[in-house]
């Protein structure tokens, strides 16, 4: 059974940090590029970061550059999103997703990605 499960979301104060994790089962992340998306309440889901299948390339949305860091650990079949200097506008449900091509696609739509987790909530508030 294919599963993708996120964790690590929390309520944090502005300026704080979180590390989001997602663990894959039923498929190997060695064969998939990973995207992290977020969806604020009432808004569209947006891709904030991606890492290619071979880990050689990453990409970030302008709004998170310098604060978010994506990585993956093939040995653990996990992907991560380190979030630093959190801002209230980072409040959203965060999702990890996987697609089989070795790319960070210029097509930012969620439909590019094949497997999805259920999401983890990040709330930034003082």
Secondary structure, DSSP 8 states (H G I E B T S, - for coil): --EEEEE---EE-TT--EEEEEEEESS-GGG-EEEEEEE-TTS--EEEEEE-TTS--EEE-TTTTTTEEEEEEGGGTEEEEEE-S--GGG-EEEEEEEESSSS--S---GGG-SEE---EEEEE--
